[in-house]
Structures are given as C-alpha cells and as structure tokens.
Amino acid sequence: MPYIKEEDRTMFAGLLGDCGPISTAGDLNYVLTIICDEYLKNKGKCYQNINEVIGVMECMKQEFYRRVVAPYEDQKIKENGEVYYV
C-alpha cells in the first residue's frame, strides 16, 4: 500500500525533480523501471529483493485498480448502462 506516514512522504517530494511531464506509457514505464532499479542497486540483487519489487508492483496494480479503475468503471455503468446481466 502506498500509505506511508505524511511526515515520511516529504523525503520523496522531489523524487522526479525537473524531469518534465510524464505523458506517455513509455515515460511512465521508464520512471518506474528506474525506481525499481535504484531499489535493487541499494538493497542488492537477490531473489528476496527481486521478489519484493515484483510484490510491490503487484500490490500497486491491485490498489490502483481498487481506488481508480473500479470507481471509474462504476461511473461508466451509471452513465452508459449495464452490460452484464448474469
């Protein structure tokens, strides 16, 4: 979960610095890759640390779906009507 204490969030405030806008899927992929690579560089490349990166990405995906995608889909169902009737 991305929910760290607010006082701990300040250390990441300038993480991307003046990198410009992240406006394509390629940009997003690159930034996330660099962050994961930095994590492994700092912690060491071993099965446990690689597994941690994969686990974080999976949890991040699920939380993104839960908090962003599902509410968006629910709104679209209200606007456009139900598709599934089973």
BAKE-701077 format. One record per atom (N, C-alpha, C, O): residue number from 1; atom name; z, x, y; residue in one letter. Coordinates in pm, 1 decimal. Atoms other than C-alpha are relative to their C-alpha. Layout:
REM BAKE-701077
 pos site       zz       xx       yy code
 NUM   CA        Z        X        Y    A
...
This chain:
REM BAKE-701077
 pos site       zz       xx       yy code
   1    N      0.0     83.1   -118.0    M
   1   CA      0.0      0.0      0.0    M
   1    C      0.0     88.0    125.0    M
   1    O     61.8    194.4    127.1    M
   2    N      6.7    -80.2   -122.4    P
   2   CA    -75.2    123.5    349.1    P
   2    C    119.8    -19.9     91.3    P
   2    O    116.5     20.9    207.4    P
   3    N   -110.3     38.7    -86.6    Y
   3   CA    259.5      3.3    476.9    Y
   3    C    107.9    107.0      3.9    Y
   3    O    209.5     97.1    -64.9    Y
   4    N   -101.3   -102.3    -20.5    I
   4   CA    445.3    315.8    583.2    I
   4    C     76.7    -35.9    126.7    I
   4    O     29.6   -116.5    206.9    I
   5    N    -82.2     29.7   -117.6    K
   5   CA    720.0    308.6    845.7    K
   5    C    -77.9     28.8    127.7    K
   5    O   -158.2    121.9    133.7    K
   6    N     73.5    -14.6   -126.1    E
   6   CA    593.7    271.2   1200.5    E
   6    C     17.1    138.5     60.6    E
   6    O    -78.2    194.2    115.1    E
   7    N    -20.9   -133.0    -58.1    E
   7   CA    753.1    599.6   1310.3    E
   7    C    -78.5    107.6    -74.5    E
   7    O   -110.3    212.0    -17.6    E
   8    N     79.1    -96.3     76.3    D
   8   CA    564.1    778.5   1032.4    D
   8    C   -149.1    -11.2     29.3    D
   8    O   -225.1     81.1      0.4    D
   9    N    141.8     21.3    -28.6    R
   9   CA    231.0    633.8   1147.4    R
   9    C    -50.0     87.2    114.6    R
   9    O   -168.8    118.7    121.2    R
  10    N     42.5    -76.6   -117.7    T
  10   CA    227.7    836.5   1469.4    T
  10    C    -61.2    134.3    -36.9    T
  10    O   -148.4    184.5     34.1    T
  11    N     55.1   -130.8     37.3    M
  11   CA    156.5   1160.4   1284.3    M
  11    C   -146.3     -9.2    -42.6    M
  11    O   -215.7     92.2    -49.3    M
  12    N    139.2     17.5     41.0    F
  12   CA   -175.7   1012.6   1172.0    F
  12    C    -86.7    -57.7    111.4    F
  12    O   -206.6    -77.9     92.6    F
  13    N     71.4     66.9   -108.8    A
  13   CA   -274.2    861.6   1506.8    A
  13    C   -126.6     74.1     41.0    A
  13    O   -227.5      9.6     69.4    A
  14    N    115.4    -78.0    -40.3    G
  14   CA   -514.7   1145.0   1592.2    G
  14    C    -80.2     55.1   -115.4    G
  14    O   -156.8    149.9    -98.3    G
  15    N     61.7    -52.9    120.9    L
  15   CA   -640.1   1195.3   1239.3    L
  15    C   -149.6     21.9     13.8    L
  15    O   -201.1    125.6    -27.8    L
  16    N    144.7    -12.8    -12.8    L
  16   CA  -1003.8   1134.8   1323.1    L
  16    C    -42.1     64.0    131.3    L
  16    O   -159.2     96.9    149.8    L
  17    N     29.9    -68.9   -125.5    G
  17   CA   -981.6   1285.2   1670.3    G
  17    C   -115.8    -61.5     74.5    G
  17    O   -125.7   -183.7     85.8    G
  18    N    116.1     45.4    -75.2    D
  18   CA  -1300.0   1261.3   1870.1    D
  18    C   -124.6      2.6    -86.5    D
  18    O   -228.5     54.4    -45.6    D
  19    N    111.7     -8.2     93.7    C
  19   CA  -1526.0   1216.8   1571.4    C
  19    C   -110.7    -98.1     33.2    C
  19    O   -219.0    -89.8    -24.8    C
  20    N    100.4    100.5    -30.2    G
  20   CA  -1713.4    926.9   1725.0    G
  20    C     18.4   -121.0    -89.4    G
  20    O    110.0   -124.5   -171.5    G
  21    N    -17.1    123.4     76.8    P
  21   CA  -1763.9    583.9   1574.1    P
  21    C    -38.1     17.4   -146.9    P
  21    O   -131.8     90.0   -180.4    P
  22    N     35.7      7.9    141.3    I
  22   CA  -1764.7    526.9   1201.3    I
  22    C    -81.3   -128.2    -12.2    I
  22    O    -24.9   -237.6    -16.9    I
  23    N     84.3    118.8    -12.8    S
  23   CA  -2061.2    293.0   1196.9    S
  23    C    -93.8    -24.3   -117.3    S
  23    O   -168.9   -121.9   -116.3    S
  24    N     83.4     23.1    117.6    T
  24   CA  -2235.9    331.5    861.5    T
  24    C     85.2     18.4   -125.3    T
  24    O    193.1     77.5   -121.1    T
  25    N    -69.4    -19.8    127.8    A
  25   CA  -2131.9    318.1    498.4    A
  25    C      8.6    148.6    -32.9    A
  25    O    108.1    194.1    -89.3    A
  26    N     -2.0   -144.5     22.3    G
  26   CA  -2223.8    686.1    477.7    G
  26    C    109.3     68.5     79.7    G
  26    O    177.8    157.1     28.6    G
  27    N   -107.8    -54.8    -83.2    D
  27   CA  -1989.9    768.1    767.4    D
  27    C    135.3    -27.8    -63.7    D
  27    O    219.4     61.5    -74.8    D
  28    N   -127.4     38.6     60.3    L
  28   CA  -1706.9    577.6    601.8    L
  28    C     25.7     78.3   -127.7    L
  28    O    136.2    127.8   -149.7    L
  29    N    -12.0    -76.4    124.6    N
  29   CA  -1771.0    743.6    265.8    N
  29    C     36.3    144.3     29.6    N
  29    O    124.6    200.6    -35.1    N
  30    N    -26.6   -139.5    -35.6    Y
  30   CA  -1774.3   1087.3    426.9    Y
  30    C    144.1     19.2     46.0    Y
  30    O    212.0    111.2      0.6    Y
  31    N   -135.9    -14.2    -54.5    V
  31   CA  -1447.5   1034.6    617.1    V
  31    C    104.1    -14.0   -110.7    V
  31    O    197.9     65.3   -118.4    V
  32    N    -95.5     18.4    109.1    L
  32   CA  -1264.4    901.6    312.0    L
  32    C     -5.2    116.1    -98.9    L
  32    O     97.8    157.1   -152.4    L
  33    N     15.0   -115.4     89.0    T
  33   CA  -1404.4   1185.9     99.9    T
  33    C     71.8    121.8     55.5    T
  33    O    140.6    192.3    -18.2    T
  34    N    -65.9   -114.4    -63.7    I
  34   CA  -1282.1   1447.3    348.3    I
  34    C    151.4    -13.6     -9.3    I
  34    O    220.9     85.1    -33.4    I
  35    N   -144.4     22.7      8.4    I
  35   CA   -934.5   1290.5    349.5    I
  35    C     49.7     26.1   -142.7    I
  35    O    152.2     91.6   -162.0    I
  36    N    -38.7    -23.3    140.0    C
  36   CA   -918.3   1288.9    -32.0    C
  36    C     -8.2    147.7    -35.6    C
  36    O     78.1    200.7   -105.6    C
  37    N     16.3   -142.5     25.7    D
  37   CA  -1046.9   1644.6    -44.8    D
  37    C    114.5     80.3     61.8    D
  37    O    165.4    174.3      0.8    D
  38    N   -111.2    -67.8    -67.6    E
  38   CA   -781.8   1755.2    204.7    E
  38    C    129.7    -18.1    -79.4    E
  38    O    208.8     75.3    -92.8    E
  39    N   -118.1     27.6     81.3    Y
  39   CA   -513.6   1590.4     -7.5    Y
  39    C      3.9     93.3   -121.8    Y
  39    O    107.1    153.4   -151.8    Y
  40    N      4.6    -88.3    117.0    L
  40   CA   -627.5   1783.1   -315.5    L
  40    C     12.1    146.6     38.0    L
  40    O     70.2    225.9    -36.1    L
  41    N    -12.4   -138.5    -46.2    K
  41   CA   -657.2   2103.9   -117.2    K
  41    C    147.1     32.8     25.6    K
  41    O    192.5    142.7     -6.3    K
  42    N   -141.0    -22.9    -31.3    N
  42   CA   -295.0   2065.8     -3.3    N
  42    C     89.5     -6.8   -123.4    N
  42    O    184.1     71.0   -135.2    N
  43    N    -86.0     20.3    116.6    K
  43   CA   -148.0   1947.1   -334.7    K
  43    C    -44.4     78.5   -122.1    K
  43    O     35.7    102.4   -212.5    K
  44    N     53.7    -69.7    116.0    G
  44   CA   -373.3   2136.2   -576.8    G
  44    C    -81.6    -93.5    -86.3    G
  44    O    -51.9   -212.4    -98.6    G
  45    N     86.8     81.3     84.7    K
  45   CA   -645.6   2018.2   -807.4    K
  45    C     51.7      5.8   -143.1    K
  45    O     37.1    106.5   -212.4    K
  46    N    -45.4     14.9    137.9    C
  46   CA   -488.4   1899.7  -1130.3    C
  46    C    -12.1   -147.5    -35.4    C
  46    O    -34.0   -231.3     52.1    C
  47    N     18.9    137.4     44.3    Y
  47   CA   -505.3   1583.5  -1337.0    Y
  47    C     89.2    -97.1     76.8    Y
  47    O     42.0   -201.5    121.8    Y
  48    N    -92.9     91.8    -66.7    Q
  48   CA   -195.7   1427.4  -1178.0    Q
  48    C    -44.5    -30.7    142.2    Q
  48    O    -44.6   -146.8    183.0    Q
  49    N     38.9     21.5   -139.2    N
  49   CA   -316.9   1477.3   -820.7    N
  49    C   -133.7    -73.0     11.2    N
  49    O   -151.7   -156.9     99.5    N
  50    N    127.3     72.5      2.1    I
  50   CA   -670.6   1363.2   -900.1    I
  50    C     26.1   -145.9    -35.4    I
  50    O    -32.5   -235.9     24.7    I
  51    N    -35.7    135.1     38.5    N
  51   CA   -521.3   1058.5  -1071.1    N
  51    C     66.0    -74.6    116.1    N
  51    O     42.5   -194.1    134.0    N
  52    N    -62.3     62.4   -117.1    E
  52   CA   -311.3    990.6   -759.6    E
  52    C   -105.9    -45.9    100.0    E
  52    O    -96.5   -156.2    154.0    E
  53    N    106.4     36.3    -93.8    V
  53   CA   -623.6    991.8   -541.1    V
  53    C    -72.7   -125.0    -50.0    V
  53    O    -95.3   -219.1     26.2    V
  54    N     70.6    115.5     56.7    I
  54   CA   -802.8    751.1   -774.9    I
  54    C     88.6   -124.8      6.8    I
  54    O     40.7   -233.4     39.4    I
  55    N    -93.0    112.6     -6.7    G
  55   CA   -493.5    529.3   -792.1    G
  55    C     12.7    -54.9    140.3    G
  55    O     15.1   -176.5    159.4    G
  56    N     -9.3     44.1   -139.1    V
  56   CA   -463.3    517.4   -414.8    V
  56    C   -126.6    -74.7     40.3    V
  56    O   -119.8   -179.5    104.5    V
  57    N    125.3     67.4    -35.0    M
  57   CA   -831.7    429.9   -377.7    M
  57    C     -8.8   -137.3    -65.0    M
  57    O    -56.6   -232.0     -2.5    M
  58    N      2.6    129.2     67.3    E
  58   CA   -797.6    150.8   -634.5    E
  58    C     94.7    -98.6     67.6    E
  58    O     58.3   -214.0     90.2    E
  59    N    -95.4     87.5    -68.6    C
  59   CA   -487.0      9.1   -466.0    C
  59    C    -50.7    -37.0    139.1    C
  59    O    -33.2   -150.3    184.0    C
  60    N     56.4     26.3   -132.1    M
  60   CA   -656.3     40.6   -127.6    M
  60    C   -108.0   -107.1    -11.1    M
  60    O   -114.3   -198.2     71.5    M
  61    N    106.0     98.5     21.9    K
  61   CA   -955.1   -154.0   -262.4    K
  61    C     60.1   -138.1    -22.9    K
  61    O     15.9   -236.2     36.9    K
  62    N    -60.8    129.4     30.3    Q
  62   CA   -734.1   -429.0   -401.7    Q
  62    C     70.1    -59.9    121.4    Q
  62    O     61.6   -180.5    144.5    Q
  63    N    -68.9     49.8   -119.9    E
  63   CA   -526.8   -456.5    -83.6    E
  63    C   -101.5    -44.4    105.4    E
  63    O    -79.7   -144.2    174.0    E
  64    N    106.5     39.0    -92.2    F
  64   CA   -844.2   -467.3    127.2    F
  64    C    -56.7   -135.6    -41.8    F
  64    O    -80.1   -222.3     42.5    F
  65    N     50.8    127.5     47.6    Y
  65   CA   -973.5   -748.2    -92.0    Y
  65    C     99.6   -112.1     29.6    Y
  65    O     61.4   -218.6     78.2    Y
  66    N   -103.8    101.5    -18.6    R
  66   CA   -643.0   -937.2    -73.4    R
  66    C     16.7    -38.9    146.1    R
  66    O     29.8   -157.1    178.2    R
  67    N    -30.9     26.4   -140.1    R
  67   CA   -595.8   -902.9    302.0    R
  67    C   -122.4    -31.8     86.0    R
  67    O   -109.9   -101.9    186.4    R
  68    N    119.0     16.6    -83.7    V
  68   CA   -954.8   -901.1    434.3    V
  68    C   -104.2    -90.0    -65.5    V
  68    O   -148.4   -188.0     -5.6    V
  69    N    111.3     71.4     63.0    V
  69   CA  -1209.6  -1029.5    183.3    V
  69    C     37.9   -142.2    -38.9    V
  69    O    -34.7   -235.8     -5.5    V
  70    N    -37.3    133.8     46.7    A
  70   CA  -1022.5  -1324.3     28.0    A
  70    C     13.8    -99.6    115.1    A
  70    O    -40.4   -209.7    105.6    A
  71    N     -6.1     95.1   -111.4    P
  71   CA   -931.4  -1484.5    364.2    P
  71    C   -138.1    -28.9     61.3    P
  71    O   -165.4   -141.6    102.6    P
  72    N    135.6     19.2    -51.2    Y
  72   CA  -1290.5  -1432.0    482.3    Y
  72    C    -75.9    -97.9    -89.6    Y
  72    O   -140.4   -190.4    -40.1    Y
  73    N     67.5     89.4     93.6    E
  73   CA  -1426.2  -1599.3    168.1    E
  73    C     56.0   -141.6      9.3    E
  73    O    -19.9   -238.3      3.8    E
  74    N    -60.7    132.6    -14.8    D
  74   CA  -1178.4  -1886.9    206.1    D
  74    C    -53.8    -71.1    123.9    D
  74    O    -82.0   -190.9    119.8    D
  75    N     54.5     58.8   -122.8    Q
  75   CA  -1300.8  -1943.6    562.2    Q
  75    C   -144.7    -44.0    -20.7    Q
  75    O   -184.3   -150.5     26.6    Q
  76    N    139.9     34.6     24.8    K
  76   CA  -1663.9  -1941.8    447.0    K
  76    C    -12.0   -122.6    -90.5    K
  76    O   -104.8   -201.9    -74.8    K
  77    N     -1.1    119.7     83.5    I
  77   CA  -1582.1  -2200.4    178.8    I
  77    C     23.0   -122.7     88.1    I
  77    O    -44.3   -224.3     71.0    I
  78    N    -26.7    112.2    -90.7    K
  78   CA  -1437.8  -2426.8    451.8    K
  78    C   -122.2    -32.3     85.4    K
  78    O   -154.0   -148.9    108.6    K
  79    N    115.7     19.9    -87.1    E
  79   CA  -1744.3  -2373.5    671.0    E
  79    C   -122.2    -51.5    -75.1    E
  79    O   -194.8   -136.9    -23.9    E
  80    N    126.3     25.4     69.8    N
  80   CA  -2016.3  -2399.6    405.4    N
  80    C     10.6    -84.8   -125.1    N
  80    O    -91.3   -125.1   -181.3    N
  81    N    -17.0     81.7    120.0    G
  81   CA  -1867.6  -2593.9    115.9    G
  81    C     21.6     83.9   -124.9    G
  81    O    -15.0    201.2   -132.4    G
  82    N    -33.8    -62.2    126.9    E
  82   CA  -1751.9  -2512.7   -232.3    E
  82    C   -125.6     21.7    -84.9    E
  82    O   -220.8    -56.0    -77.3    E
  83    N    108.0    -27.0     94.1    V
  83   CA  -1984.7  -2359.4   -490.6    V
  83    C     48.9    -25.4   -142.6    V
  83    O    -22.7    -83.3   -224.2    V
  84    N    -55.5     11.5    133.8    Y
  84   CA  -1758.5  -2352.7   -795.9    Y
  84    C     70.5   -133.7    -15.5    Y
  84    O    157.6   -168.0     64.4    Y
  85    N    -64.8    127.5     27.3    Y
  85   CA  -1660.1  -2688.6   -940.2    Y
  85    C     59.5     -3.1   -139.7    Y
  85    O     85.1   -110.6   -193.9    Y
  86    N    -57.1     -6.9    134.6    V
  86   CA  -1521.2  -2567.6  -1273.4    V
  86    C    146.6     29.6      8.3    V
  86    O    213.4     39.6    -94.6    V
